[in-house]
Amino acid sequence: MRKSETSLNEILKTRIKKTFAQVISELKDINKSHQFLSDFLTDIEYELFSKRLAIAYWLKKGRSYQNIKDNLKVSSATISSIQSQMKKKGFQLALKNLEAEEWASKWEERIKKFVK
């Protein structure tokens, strides 16, 4: 990512990053979150962040580099970079949330079939 022309004071930088995270954390509705991200980020930025998460998710699911490259139109270097970042806490939290959502969706479908 490109660095700004001038560096921010570290205290201010920390404060505005936390404020940004706070805004995102309070968008608990998927539609509101999508609206915010669509309006706040450029289409390219939104796609890049989304692809990072998709790469990590698919790697965790065991998909091959070739499959990920073909589907997401990314390079092997990008996949490798994401793979090395998957050990970080933020990636682990995101993947854990995705897996919990996936598990909940599967059980929701099973329950719906049972109730009908």
Secondary structure as UniProt FT lines:
FT   HELIX           10..25
FT   HELIX           30..40
FT   HELIX           43..60
FT   TURN            61..62
FT   HELIX           65..72
FT   HELIX           76..85
FT   TURN            86..87
FT   HELIX           89..115
//
